[in-house]
Amino acid sequence: MADTDHASRVHHEAFRDYVTGRVCELISRAAELLKVPAPNTFIGRKTQEPFPQGAGATTNWSAPPPAA
């Protein structure tokens, strides 16, 4: 009976060590991913050019357009 308790304890300690190591790996990978800037998902974006202003476009977004 004592042998099975000892074997069980060794198994649980080995599993705990495995899980601890795995968690450390995952945290390390997550930290590396968080260092990478978010990707620009808008294909074709040209950040150096201003947004196009169409005919009749208003730049005052706080006020409604005048009533006709």
N, C-alpha and C positions, 0 to 999 in steps of 0.2 A: 504494500500500500504506500509506503514511504517513497518507493521508486517512482510511482506514478505521479505523486505530488511534486517531486523534484523535476521530473520530465515536463510536467505541465507548467511549472514555474519557468523553466528554461525556455519553453516554447513561447510563453506569454512575453517574457523579456525580449526574446529575439524578434517577435512580432512588433512589440512596442518600439524597438530600435529601428526596425524597417519603416514603420509608419512615421516616426520622427524624422528619419532621413528623407523620406519621400516628401513630407510637408516642407522641409527646408529647401529641397529642390524646387518645389512648386512656388514657394515664396520668392526664391531667387529669380525664377523665370518671370514671374509676375512683375517684379521690380524692374527687370530689363525691359519688359513690354511697356511699362509706364514711362520709361525714359524716352521712348520713341514718340515723336509728334504724331498727332492724329492725321490720317491721310486726307487729302483734298479729293472728295468724291464727286465734285462737279467737273465733269470732263469738258475740257475746252475753256476753262475759266482763264481769263486774262486779267490778272489783278493790277497790272500797270495802267490799264485803260479805265476811264470813268464809265459809269453806267450810262447807257444811251438815254437821251431826253427826247421823247416823241413830241409831235406837234400838239400843242395845248396842254402839255404836262405842267402840273403845278409843283412847286417845290415846298410850298407851305402846307404841310400835312396836318397842322394843328387846327386850321380853320376850314370849314366846309366851303365848297365852291359857291360863288354868288348865285342867287336865284334869278332865273330869267324872267 
